[in-house]
Amino acid sequence: LSEQFEQVDSILADHAQEQGALLPVLHAIMRSYGYIPGDALGSIAGALSLSRAEVSGVVSFYHDFRSEPAAPDVLKICRAEACQAVGARQLETHAKASLKLGPGDSCHQRGITLEAVYCLGNCACGPSVSINEQLHARVTPEKFDQLMLALDCQRGK
Ligand code: FES
């Protein structure tokens, strides 16, 4: 493992004797690096007697883990039921297409990371979206495009 990820070895050593250490190890790596480096998957698998595919499968299954660094602006689209009933799923499809999100749900070109969230406490006014923790209600695809334009303007793009 490269020097850049040397903390991974110490995290693995800390959890070496634990039963079911994979999730605690992945959370610790997320806290240290903000993502799970692809270069670390082999070391994690080796240390925990798992296959690389098993580790990779867990990383991609849980929304808490990302496999590449996050872009700086964080966009959350509510995926819970009340928002889905008023178009959150279509909004998410629109957002992913318009931002051309890559693996890890980040658009580095526009500096945006999409994160899953299951209720933003704004259920009566969905679809709900938060951008850098600021809540937006009744977000249609058109309103979403306006919000993205406003975000670009704030950043002087
Ligand atoms: S269900 Fe979307 S904000 Fe609660």
Residues whose N, C-alpha, C, O or C-beta is under 5 A from the ligand:
A	BS01	FES	C78 A80 E81 A82 C83 C119 L120 G121 N122 C123 G126 S128
